[in-house]
Amino acid sequence: MRLSADNFAIYVALAASVVSLAAYLVLAFAKRKPEGLPRFARGAYYTSVVAIAYASVYLLEQILSLKSYDIAYIHDYSGPADSLLYRISSFWAGQEGSMLLWTLLVGVIGLSFARRCREDVSLFMSFWCTVMTFFTVLLVVADPFRIMPNYQPGMVGEGLNPLLKNPWMAIHPPVVFLGYALLIVPAGYAIRAIVKRETGDWVRPCLPWALFGWVSLSAGLILGMIWSYEVLGWGGYWGWDPVENASFVPWLPGMALVHGLLLQRNRGRMTRANLVLAFGTFLLIVYATFLTRSGVLSEVSNHSFADLGTHGYLLACLI
């Protein structure tokens, strides 16, 4: 871990997310709440999102500049011979870039809740800031702006893996990560419902998030399926790339959650089961991400990763 002008924004995001988490915990559980604390908590969260957005734009700008091959991530996943589409998609081709993208999506989605000033949002935002803090810790450990120790002037990037140079694969990861980020929202609603001992008040506002997240994850799986059939030439459903099957794991409880929320809204059924499904879907998303990004599937997958880094072990410990 090395603080530099390149990765400074990630450290700012981590500090701001920790401060925001602490403030929202006080708002959620303290009996006496300092005046102005909601605005402070919201401002700290905004700062963390802006910092992650800046880091994302900066990394993409460095990739497109065709100059910053001293940054290990850019050297490993991008090259001057790649077309513009594949230079852009190299942003999320590796562990560090894809984690940065996911953190950005989580942060942007949280803005719709952080802007609300109601007291009942503090519990949800406490959970959300916990997720945001966890991802920024992974980014600090992984560091997408790490400098190559053996870099020599004139070296250029290796370019994107030829198997990933496919239009379907270029848009597949962002769609999947959007589905993942959206399906974290029901877990936040479920935790708030458990702490507040709500019965069905959380179902109606949660349902659109669950439905949109499940649809987005479904679209991402379809894109990955097309890539598997076109590029890898594997036949049959279970012949997908193992990473596609890993993403299918949270898709199943996500589908069950959507149906369960509809049943609870319309018939009052599955009240307790939906709480389990909401949080279980979140845990399986973390599990699927660990399988995909840690390197566990590197010997059998064409778009997994070969190195079980420190952040991979952190994910393993969480599971």
C-alpha positions as a Python dict, from the first residue, in 0.01 Angstrom:
ca = {
    (1, 'M'): (0, 0, 0),
    (2, 'R'): (146, 332, -113),
    (3, 'L'): (-9, 677, -100),
    (4, 'S'): (57, 876, -415),
    (5, 'A'): (-95, 1150, -626),
    (6, 'D'): (-257, 879, -841),
    (7, 'N'): (-441, 688, -567),
    (8, 'F'): (-497, 977, -325),
    (9, 'A'): (-869, 992, -415),
    (10, 'I'): (-919, 633, -300),
    (11, 'Y'): (-779, 717, 43),
    (12, 'V'): (-1008, 1020, 58),
    (13, 'A'): (-1303, 794, -30),
    (14, 'L'): (-1209, 550, 246),
    (15, 'A'): (-1177, 821, 510),
    (16, 'A'): (-1504, 986, 405),
    (17, 'S'): (-1695, 655, 400),
    (18, 'V'): (-1569, 568, 750),
    (19, 'V'): (-1675, 910, 879),
    (20, 'S'): (-2013, 876, 710),
    (21, 'L'): (-2061, 528, 857),
    (22, 'A'): (-1985, 652, 1209),
    (23, 'A'): (-2226, 945, 1170),
    (24, 'Y'): (-2509, 728, 1041),
    (25, 'L'): (-2456, 477, 1325),
    (26, 'V'): (-2496, 761, 1574),
    (27, 'L'): (-2812, 874, 1396),
    (28, 'A'): (-2948, 519, 1396),
    (29, 'F'): (-2880, 416, 1755),
    (30, 'A'): (-2794, 716, 1973),
    (31, 'K'): (-3071, 856, 2188),
    (32, 'R'): (-2939, 1212, 2166),
    (33, 'K'): (-2847, 1312, 1813),
    (34, 'P'): (-2632, 1623, 1757),
    (35, 'E'): (-2799, 1892, 1553),
    (36, 'G'): (-2671, 1906, 1198),
    (37, 'L'): (-2540, 1548, 1207),
    (38, 'P'): (-2767, 1428, 921),
    (39, 'R'): (-2624, 1695, 693),
    (40, 'F'): (-2271, 1606, 803),
    (41, 'A'): (-2327, 1234, 739),
    (42, 'R'): (-2474, 1306, 399),
    (43, 'G'): (-2187, 1539, 308),
    (44, 'A'): (-1928, 1277, 406),
    (45, 'Y'): (-2103, 1018, 193),
    (46, 'Y'): (-2115, 1257, -103),
    (47, 'T'): (-1742, 1316, -60),
    (48, 'S'): (-1667, 943, -76),
    (49, 'V'): (-1873, 901, -394),
    (50, 'V'): (-1712, 1202, -563),
    (51, 'A'): (-1367, 1070, -473),
    (52, 'I'): (-1443, 726, -620),
    (53, 'A'): (-1587, 890, -932),
    (54, 'Y'): (-1271, 1098, -968),
    (55, 'A'): (-1050, 788, -931),
    (56, 'S'): (-1259, 607, -1194),
    (57, 'V'): (-1242, 892, -1445),
    (58, 'Y'): (-871, 935, -1379),
    (59, 'L'): (-797, 565, -1438),
    (60, 'L'): (-998, 564, -1760),
    (61, 'E'): (-821, 881, -1877),
    (62, 'Q'): (-483, 722, -1808),
    (63, 'I'): (-584, 411, -2004),
    (64, 'L'): (-696, 615, -2304),
    (65, 'S'): (-385, 834, -2297),
    (66, 'L'): (-169, 541, -2421),
    (67, 'K'): (115, 673, -2207),
    (68, 'S'): (77, 549, -1849),
    (69, 'Y'): (208, 196, -1893),
    (70, 'D'): (417, 236, -1579),
    (71, 'I'): (90, 169, -1391),
    (72, 'A'): (81, -210, -1354),
    (73, 'Y'): (-294, -243, -1410),
    (74, 'I'): (-286, -45, -1736),
    (75, 'H'): (22, -236, -1856),
    (76, 'D'): (-141, -575, -1788),
    (77, 'Y'): (-484, -512, -1943),
    (78, 'S'): (-444, -244, -2209),
    (79, 'G'): (-222, -179, -2508),
    (80, 'P'): (-178, 61, -2801),
    (81, 'A'): (-291, -207, -3046),
    (82, 'D'): (-635, -236, -2884),
    (83, 'S'): (-929, -52, -3038),
    (84, 'L'): (-1106, 224, -2846),
    (85, 'L'): (-1385, -12, -2734),
    (86, 'Y'): (-1141, -261, -2583),
    (87, 'R'): (-927, 8, -2424),
    (88, 'I'): (-1241, 129, -2247),
    (89, 'S'): (-1343, -224, -2149),
    (90, 'S'): (-996, -286, -2006),
    (91, 'F'): (-1110, -56, -1723),
    (92, 'W'): (-1306, -349, -1578),
    (93, 'A'): (-1097, -635, -1722),
    (94, 'G'): (-895, -696, -1404),
    (95, 'Q'): (-951, -729, -1031),
    (96, 'E'): (-868, -372, -935),
    (97, 'G'): (-1061, -201, -1216),
    (98, 'S'): (-1373, -414, -1176),
    (99, 'M'): (-1372, -351, -800),
    (100, 'L'): (-1341, 22, -868),
    (101, 'L'): (-1637, 4, -1107),
    (102, 'W'): (-1849, -188, -856),
    (103, 'T'): (-1764, 60, -579),
    (104, 'L'): (-1865, 345, -808),
    (105, 'L'): (-2199, 181, -886),
    (106, 'V'): (-2267, 115, -516),
    (107, 'G'): (-2182, 474, -433),
    (108, 'V'): (-2404, 624, -703),
    (109, 'I'): (-2701, 404, -605),
    (110, 'G'): (-2659, 509, -242),
    (111, 'L'): (-2700, 875, -340),
    (112, 'S'): (-3075, 822, -386),
    (113, 'F'): (-3101, 722, -18),
    (114, 'A'): (-2843, 960, 128),
    (115, 'R'): (-3028, 1265, -3),
    (116, 'R'): (-3331, 1178, 209),
    (117, 'C'): (-3339, 1349, 546),
    (118, 'R'): (-3580, 1115, 726),
    (119, 'E'): (-3455, 943, 1040),
    (120, 'D'): (-3555, 596, 919),
    (121, 'V'): (-3294, 618, 641),
    (122, 'S'): (-3005, 619, 891),
    (123, 'L'): (-3026, 243, 952),
    (124, 'F'): (-3023, 171, 581),
    (125, 'M'): (-2733, 408, 523),
    (126, 'S'): (-2539, 251, 811),
    (127, 'F'): (-2549, -78, 623),
    (128, 'W'): (-2478, 90, 291),
    (129, 'C'): (-2178, 279, 424),
    (130, 'T'): (-2048, -48, 569),
    (131, 'V'): (-2055, -200, 220),
    (132, 'M'): (-1899, 113, 73),
    (133, 'T'): (-1623, 111, 336),
    (134, 'F'): (-1549, -255, 273),
    (135, 'F'): (-1506, -199, -100),
    (136, 'T'): (-1283, 105, -50),
    (137, 'V'): (-1064, -98, 188),
    (138, 'L'): (-1025, -355, -91),
    (139, 'L'): (-929, -76, -331),
    (140, 'V'): (-669, 60, -91),
    (141, 'V'): (-520, -289, -56),
    (142, 'A'): (-539, -374, -427),
    (143, 'D'): (-446, -25, -555),
    (144, 'P'): (-538, 3, -925),
    (145, 'F'): (-266, 272, -957),
    (146, 'R'): (24, 56, -836),
    (147, 'I'): (346, 135, -1023),
    (148, 'M'): (537, -150, -1190),
    (149, 'P'): (861, -208, -996),
    (150, 'N'): (1050, -322, -1306),
    (151, 'Y'): (914, -65, -1551),
    (152, 'Q'): (1154, 55, -1819),
    (153, 'P'): (1094, 365, -2036),
    (154, 'G'): (945, 266, -2370),
    (155, 'M'): (755, -37, -2240),
    (156, 'V'): (397, -67, -2369),
    (157, 'G'): (96, -256, -2243),
    (158, 'E'): (31, -623, -2312),
    (159, 'G'): (-323, -550, -2427),
    (160, 'L'): (-653, -714, -2347),
    (161, 'N'): (-683, -1093, -2341),
    (162, 'P'): (-778, -1190, -2702),
    (163, 'L'): (-1064, -1407, -2573),
    (164, 'L'): (-1218, -1098, -2412),
    (165, 'K'): (-1205, -893, -2731),
    (166, 'N'): (-1571, -944, -2807),
    (167, 'P'): (-1849, -680, -2809),
    (168, 'W'): (-2065, -892, -2577),
    (169, 'M'): (-1786, -921, -2323),
    (170, 'A'): (-1720, -547, -2343),
    (171, 'I'): (-2065, -469, -2195),
    (172, 'H'): (-2128, -788, -1998),
    (173, 'P'): (-1932, -701, -1677),
    (174, 'P'): (-2086, -352, -1618),
    (175, 'V'): (-2436, -494, -1659),
    (176, 'V'): (-2363, -777, -1415),
    (177, 'F'): (-2208, -539, -1162),
    (178, 'L'): (-2508, -308, -1192),
    (179, 'G'): (-2733, -603, -1108),
    (180, 'Y'): (-2510, -692, -813),
    (181, 'A'): (-2516, -336, -680),
    (182, 'L'): (-2893, -305, -714),
    (183, 'L'): (-2953, -638, -540),
    (184, 'I'): (-2764, -510, -234),
    (185, 'V'): (-3050, -264, -174),
    (186, 'P'): (-3299, -531, -53),
    (187, 'A'): (-3045, -642, 210),
    (188, 'G'): (-3038, -288, 348),
    (189, 'Y'): (-3417, -279, 361),
    (190, 'A'): (-3422, -621, 530),
    (191, 'I'): (-3176, -516, 801),
    (192, 'R'): (-3378, -204, 871),
    (193, 'A'): (-3698, -410, 888),
    (194, 'I'): (-3542, -653, 1137),
    (195, 'V'): (-3404, -381, 1365),
    (196, 'K'): (-3723, -173, 1347),
    (197, 'R'): (-3940, -488, 1368),
    (198, 'E'): (-4135, -388, 1062),
    (199, 'T'): (-4368, -640, 904),
    (200, 'G'): (-4451, -532, 552),
    (201, 'D'): (-4371, -162, 528),
    (202, 'W'): (-4038, -231, 357),
    (203, 'V'): (-4179, -446, 77),
    (204, 'R'): (-4331, -183, -148),
    (205, 'P'): (-4025, 50, -173),
    (206, 'C'): (-3790, -252, -195),
    (207, 'L'): (-3967, -432, -480),
    (208, 'P'): (-3858, -200, -768),
    (209, 'W'): (-3494, -225, -662),
    (210, 'A'): (-3509, -603, -640),
    (211, 'L'): (-3687, -631, -975),
    (212, 'F'): (-3452, -393, -1158),
    (213, 'G'): (-3149, -565, -1005),
    (214, 'W'): (-3270, -909, -1105),
    (215, 'V'): (-3349, -793, -1460),
    (216, 'S'): (-3005, -632, -1491),
    (217, 'L'): (-2833, -947, -1364),
    (218, 'S'): (-3042, -1154, -1606),
    (219, 'A'): (-2933, -934, -1897),
    (220, 'G'): (-2571, -964, -1788),
    (221, 'L'): (-2597, -1343, -1773),
    (222, 'I'): (-2747, -1355, -2121),
    (223, 'L'): (-2461, -1144, -2256),
    (224, 'G'): (-2209, -1373, -2090),
    (225, 'M'): (-2390, -1677, -2224),
    (226, 'I'): (-2370, -1543, -2580),
    (227, 'W'): (-1998, -1478, -2532),
    (228, 'S'): (-1944, -1831, -2403),
    (229, 'Y'): (-2117, -1983, -2703),
    (230, 'E'): (-1959, -1756, -2965),
    (231, 'V'): (-1601, -1738, -2839),
    (232, 'L'): (-1545, -2054, -2639),
    (233, 'G'): (-1767, -2278, -2849),
    (234, 'W'): (-1882, -2476, -2548),
    (235, 'G'): (-2219, -2648, -2584),
    (236, 'G'): (-2499, -2694, -2335),
    (237, 'Y'): (-2603, -2476, -2043),
    (238, 'W'): (-2348, -2619, -1797),
    (239, 'G'): (-2083, -2564, -2064),
    (240, 'W'): (-2081, -2192, -1987),
    (241, 'D'): (-1761, -2040, -1856),
    (242, 'P'): (-1755, -2119, -1478),
    (243, 'V'): (-1769, -1749, -1398),
    (244, 'E'): (-2109, -1730, -1570),
    (245, 'N'): (-2230, -2016, -1350),
    (246, 'A'): (-2095, -1835, -1041),
    (247, 'S'): (-2304, -1531, -1135),
    (248, 'F'): (-2604, -1760, -1177),
    (249, 'V'): (-2591, -1854, -806),
    (250, 'P'): (-2722, -1517, -670),
    (251, 'W'): (-2960, -1493, -967),
    (252, 'L'): (-3168, -1781, -826),
    (253, 'P'): (-3243, -1631, -481),
    (254, 'G'): (-3285, -1294, -653),
    (255, 'M'): (-3564, -1440, -863),
    (256, 'A'): (-3715, -1603, -553),
    (257, 'L'): (-3696, -1269, -371),
    (258, 'V'): (-3886, -1086, -646),
    (259, 'H'): (-4162, -1348, -638),
    (260, 'G'): (-4163, -1347, -257),
    (261, 'L'): (-4198, -969, -238),
    (262, 'L'): (-4490, -984, -479),
    (263, 'L'): (-4658, -1253, -268),
    (264, 'Q'): (-4601, -1054, 51),
    (265, 'R'): (-4735, -734, -103),
    (266, 'N'): (-5044, -894, -253),
    (267, 'R'): (-5123, -1179, -11),
    (268, 'G'): (-4920, -1117, 302),
    (269, 'R'): (-4719, -1437, 259),
    (270, 'M'): (-4342, -1513, 292),
    (271, 'T'): (-4291, -1239, 550),
    (272, 'R'): (-3992, -1402, 719),
    (273, 'A'): (-3864, -1585, 413),
    (274, 'N'): (-3820, -1258, 223),
    (275, 'L'): (-3589, -1123, 494),
    (276, 'V'): (-3374, -1434, 458),
    (277, 'L'): (-3382, -1416, 77),
    (278, 'A'): (-3286, -1047, 72),
    (279, 'F'): (-2981, -1089, 293),
    (280, 'G'): (-2897, -1430, 147),
    (281, 'T'): (-2886, -1282, -203),
    (282, 'F'): (-2637, -1023, -82),
    (283, 'L'): (-2413, -1288, 75),
    (284, 'L'): (-2422, -1497, -243),
    (285, 'I'): (-2327, -1190, -448),
    (286, 'V'): (-2020, -1149, -229),
    (287, 'Y'): (-1949, -1523, -265),
    (288, 'A'): (-1984, -1511, -645),
    (289, 'T'): (-1755, -1209, -656),
    (290, 'F'): (-1497, -1393, -449),
    (291, 'L'): (-1504, -1689, -690),
    (292, 'T'): (-1475, -1459, -990),
    (293, 'R'): (-1217, -1208, -869),
    (294, 'S'): (-997, -1405, -630),
    (295, 'G'): (-838, -1648, -873),
    (296, 'V'): (-1005, -1964, -741),
    (297, 'L'): (-1141, -2035, -1091),
    (298, 'S'): (-833, -1916, -1278),
    (299, 'E'): (-740, -2263, -1406),
    (300, 'V'): (-1085, -2337, -1548),
    (301, 'S'): (-1214, -1994, -1652),
    (302, 'N'): (-1112, -1758, -1931),
    (303, 'H'): (-1216, -1441, -1752),
    (304, 'S'): (-1132, -1513, -1394),
    (305, 'F'): (-806, -1397, -1237),
    (306, 'A'): (-492, -1587, -1162),
    (307, 'D'): (-372, -1420, -844),
    (308, 'L'): (-545, -1460, -509),
    (309, 'G'): (-441, -1121, -376),
    (310, 'T'): (-486, -978, -30),
    (311, 'H'): (-828, -844, -120),
    (312, 'G'): (-927, -1195, -230),
    (313, 'Y'): (-841, -1322, 115),
    (314, 'L'): (-1044, -1040, 270),
    (315, 'L'): (-1343, -1156, 69),
    (316, 'A'): (-1280, -1512, 179),
    (317, 'C'): (-1271, -1404, 543),
    (318, 'L'): (-1600, -1219, 501),
    (319, 'I'): (-1762, -1535, 364),
}
